[in-house]
Amino acid sequence: MVGPDGHVYIGVLDDGVGSNNYRGWMLQFNGNLSSEGTAGAFGWDDTASVVPASMVPSYTGSSSYLIMTKYNNYANAGGNGENKLAILDPNATETDPVTGATVMNEVETVLGPTPNPPLAGVKEWCVNSAAVDPATDSVIANSEDGVLYNWDLATNTLDESIRLTSGYGEAYTPTVVAADGSLLAIQDGELFDVGLPEPTGAGLAGAAALMILLPRRRPGAKSRA
C-alpha cells in the first residue's frame, strides 16, 4: 500500500516467527525504497489501509494520516488470543510488549467480540484489507466469526454488524465501499452486497444479498457519501 506521502507499506512474515507469536511485521519504506521507517507489530497476510487523521477525534499527534491493520496475537502461537484491529501512527513509536521492538504507536485498537474455544481469547480478524469510510468515521471489516462489523472510530466501538455466514477459518477476505456507497464483502468464497444506506438511521441492519451485485437498500442505515 502507498500512503499519501509516498511511503510504502508491506506486510511480511519473518523467519523468527516464534519470537513474534506468528504476527509478522508491517514494514514501512520511503518512496524509492532506499530507507526503512518504523514497522508495525503485525503484518502477515495483511494490506494496510489509509485512515485520514481527522477520522479519529481522539488523535492529538502530528501525522496527517494513520494506517489501519489487523492486529492478531495468536493463542496457538504463543500469544494471548486477544485478536484486534488497530489504527497505527506511522510516525510515532512505542515498545512492543511481545518482542521489545520499537514499533508504530497504537492510536486505537478494538478487540474481536466472539470467543474462540478451546483456545483463549477471541476469533481472528482474518482479512486481507478493510474498507475505510471517512463519511462515517468508520472501518468495515470481516471476522472469522462470519460477521461484517462497523468499527466507529469516534467511539472506538463495534457499533453495527450483520451476519454473512456461520464463519470460516482463515478467510483472508476484503471489504470495500463501492462508488455508489453500497458495501461489498466476501466470506467463504462468496460475494455479498450489503446494500445502499438509507438517508437516516443506523447502519448494517438489513439482510445481506448473496451473490447480488445490484444496489440494495439497507433499512435504517447510516448515510454515506
N, C-alpha and C positions, 0 to 999 in steps of 0.2 A: 504494500500500500504506500502511495506517495502522499505526504502531507502537504498542506497549503504552502509551506515554506520550502518545499522541495526535498525535505528529509524523507528517507526511505525506511520503511518498517517491514521486517520479515520475521515470521515465527520459525523457530528451529527446535529440534530435539538433539541435544549433545550426547556424547558417548558416556558422560558421567551421570547417567540417569538416577543412580542410587543416591547421589548427593543432593538431588533436587526434587525428589518424590515424583519423578517422571513428568515434570512440568515443562521442561524446555525453557526457552527464553524468547522474548520479543526484542530482537536486535534492532538497533537504530543507527543509520548511517547518514552522512551528509549527501547532497545531491549527486556528486560524482563518485561516491563510494570510497573516497580517499581517507576518511576519518570516521571513527565509530563513537556514537554517543552512549548515554546510559541505556541499559537494556531493561525491559520489563521482566517481572519474575515469572511470567507464564507466556509461552509462545507456541507450543506444539500444536500442529494442525489448526492454526487459527490465523485469520486475516483481521488485522486491526481495522477499526472504523474511526473516522474523524468525528469529533464532537466539538462544536464551537463552544468556547469557554462560557459564553453567555447563557448556554443551556443549563448550567449548574449554578444556581443563585448563591449557594454557599461558598463557591470558589473565590478566593481572595489573592491568588497568585498572579503572575505576570504573563503567563502564556496565553496567546490568542486562541489556541485550540488545544484540546486534550485528545486522548485516544481511548477507545473502549475495547477491551479484550475479555475473553473468558478467563477465569482465574481459579481453575480447579486445583484441589490438593488431595490427590487420590488416596483413599483409605487402604487400597490394596497395594500401594507402592510406598508405604512409609508415612503417608500424610494422615490428617485428621478427618478427612471426608467432608470438610467444610467447603463445598464447591460453590464458587461465587462468580458473578460478573463484576468487572472493575472499570472505573474511569481513572485513568492514569495521567499524570502530568509528565510529559517527556522532558521537561526542562528543570524538574525538581527531583530530589533524591530522598531515599530513606534506606535503612538497613533491613534487608530481607531476614525475617526471623528463622527461616528454614536453613539458609545457606550462609548467612552473614555477609552476603554480597551487597554492594551498593546498587540499588535498582530504582526505577521510576517510582515517584511518590504516589501513593494511593489517595485519590481525591474522594471517591465514594466507592463502596462495594455493596453488593446485595447478595444474600445467601439464598441458594435454591430452597424451595419450600417443601419438597417431597422427601420423606425418609427413604433410605436405601438399604433395608435389611437384606442379608445378615451383616452387611458392612456398616461401619459407623458413618454418621453424617447423612448427607442428602444426595440425591441423584445429580448427575453431572449436567452442566450446560454444554452439551456436545454439539456445538455449532462451528461451522467454518467462518461465518460472518454474521453480523446482526444489522438490522436497519436502524438508522438514526433519524429521528423526525423532529427537526427544530420547531415545527409548527405547534407541537405539543410538549416540547422539552422531554422527550421520551425515547427509550430504546426498546425495540421489539425483537424478541429472541425466543427460539425454541429450547425446550428442555428435553432430556431423555425420558421424562415422565409423560410425554405426548401432548403437553400443553404449550400453547403460544402465550407468552407473557408480555405485558406492557410495563416497563420499568420507568416510573415517573422520577426524573432526576431532581425535580424541585422538592419532592417529599421523601426521596430515597425509599420508595416502596414499590412493590409489585402490585399496582392498584387495579389492574384489569387482566383477565385471562380468558382463553377459550380452548376447550379440549379438541385436538385434532385426531389423535389416535389413542390407543391404550398404552402407548410408549414403545420405544425401540432403542436398544443399546447401541452405542457408537453410531449415532445417526449422522453426525457431521453435516448439518444442513444449514442453508442460508435463509434469510428473510429479506424482503425488500418492500419499500413503499413505491408503488407504480406511479407513473406520470399522472394518472387520474386520481391519485390519492388512495386507491384500494391497497390492501395488504395481501402479499403473496408469501406463502411459506411452504416448505417441503418437509414431510415426515414420512418415513418408511418408504421412500421412493415414489411418493405421490404428491402432486402439486395441489395445494389448497388455495382458493381465493376466498379470503375472509370478507372481502367486500368493501364497498364505499361507506364512509361515515354519514350519519345523519347530521343535520346542522346543529343540533343541540343534544345534550345528554352525555352519557358516559359510554366508553369505547367498545371493548371487544365482547359485546353482549350477544351478537347474532350468531346463527349457526354457520359453520364453515361449509363451503360448497366444494365437494371433492371433484377434482379434475375439471372445474369450471373456470374458464378464463374471462368470461364476460363479467363486467362490473355488477356487483350485487350489494344492496344497501344493508347496513347493519343497524337494527333497531336501537335507538338510543346511543349512537356512537358519538365520540368527540368529533369536532370539526377539524379537518386537516386541510392545509393549504395545498 
